[in-house]
Amino acid sequence: VELTSLVGSADAAARKTAAEALLDMPLTPQTAPALVKVIETGEAAHRLKAVQRFAEGATAQHVPFFERLLDDADERIRLAAWQAIVRHAGPQHLDLLLRRVPDEPHATQQVS
C-alpha cells in the first residue's frame, strides 16, 4: 500500500502511522506528494513538520504552494510558509512580499 493512500486513509491510526513514517523519510519526488497530503489534511503537529520538511527541498517554483499556506488557520504553519517563501523568493515574488508582509504580525515581518 502506498504511503499517499495511507495518509488519506479513513482509519485515523493508519493516517497517523503513515504520517510519522513519512516525516522520517528523505524528501524525494516520490515522498513529496504524500507530504503535500499531510500538509493539507494531517493533524497540526504533522502538518507543521511536513511544511518544514517540504521547505527543505523547495525551490522558487514552490513559492505559490507556500503562498497558499499564508492563509492557514495555524500561525505556526503561516510562519513556516513565510520562512520558505523568503528563502526561495526571487525578483518575480517581490509583489507578493510587498503586498502581504505589511499585513502580517510583527514577529512574522521579522522573518522577511
C-alpha positions in Angstrom: 0.0 0.0 0.0 1.3 3.4 -1.0 2.0 6.0 1.7 0.0 8.6 -0.1 -3.1 6.5 0.1 -2.4 5.6 3.8 -2.0 9.3 4.6 -5.5 9.9 3.2 -7.0 6.8 4.9 -10.3 6.9 6.8 -8.5 5.0 9.6 -7.1 7.6 12.0 -4.4 5.2 13.3 -3.2 4.3 9.8 -3.1 8.0 8.9 -1.0 8.8 12.0 1.4 5.9 11.5 1.8 6.8 7.8 2.4 10.5 8.5 5.0 9.7 11.2 6.8 7.2 8.9 6.7 9.7 6.0 8.1 12.5 8.1 11.2 10.4 8.9 11.8 9.5 5.2 14.1 11.5 2.9 12.3 14.1 0.7 12.1 12.6 -2.8 9.9 13.1 -5.8 8.0 10.0 -4.5 7.5 11.3 -1.0 6.7 14.9 -1.9 3.1 14.2 -2.9 2.4 12.4 0.4 4.0 15.3 2.3 1.6 17.7 0.5 -1.3 15.4 1.5 -0.1 15.6 5.2 0.1 19.4 4.9 -3.5 19.6 3.5 -5.2 17.0 5.8 -2.9 15.9 8.6 -3.1 16.8 12.3 -1.4 20.0 13.4 2.0 18.7 14.6 2.4 16.5 11.5 1.3 19.4 9.2 4.0 21.7 10.7 6.7 19.2 10.4 5.6 18.4 6.8 5.8 22.0 5.8 9.3 22.3 7.3 10.4 19.1 5.5 8.9 20.2 2.2 10.6 23.6 2.6 14.0 21.9 2.8 13.8 20.7 -0.8 11.8 23.6 -2.2 12.8 26.0 -4.9 11.4 29.2 -6.3 8.9 27.2 -8.3 7.3 26.1 -5.0 6.6 29.6 -3.7 3.0 29.6 -5.0 2.4 26.4 -2.9 3.7 28.2 0.2 1.7 31.3 -0.6 -1.5 29.3 -0.3 -0.4 28.4 3.2 -0.2 32.1 4.3 -4.0 31.9 5.0 -3.8 28.8 7.1 -5.6 28.9 10.4 -2.4 27.7 12.3 0.0 30.6 12.9 3.0 28.2 13.0 2.1 26.9 9.5 1.9 30.5 8.3 5.3 31.4 9.8 6.9 28.3 8.3 5.4 29.2 4.9 6.8 32.7 5.2 10.2 31.3 6.0 10.1 29.1 2.9 8.9 32.0 0.7 11.6 34.4 2.0 14.3 31.7 1.5 13.2 30.9 -2.1 11.6 34.1 -3.4 13.1 35.6 -6.5 12.6 39.1 -8.0 9.3 37.8 -9.6 7.9 37.4 -6.0 8.6 41.0 -4.9 4.9 41.9 -5.4 3.9 39.1 -3.0 6.3 40.3 -0.4 5.2 43.9 -0.7 1.5 43.1 -0.8 1.4 40.6 2.1 4.1 41.4 4.6 2.7 44.7 5.9 -0.5 42.8 7.0 1.4 40.2 9.0 2.1 40.3 12.7 5.3 41.9 13.8 7.0 38.6 14.5 6.3 37.4 11.0 7.5 40.6 9.5 10.9 40.0 11.1 11.3 36.8 9.1 11.4 38.8 5.9 
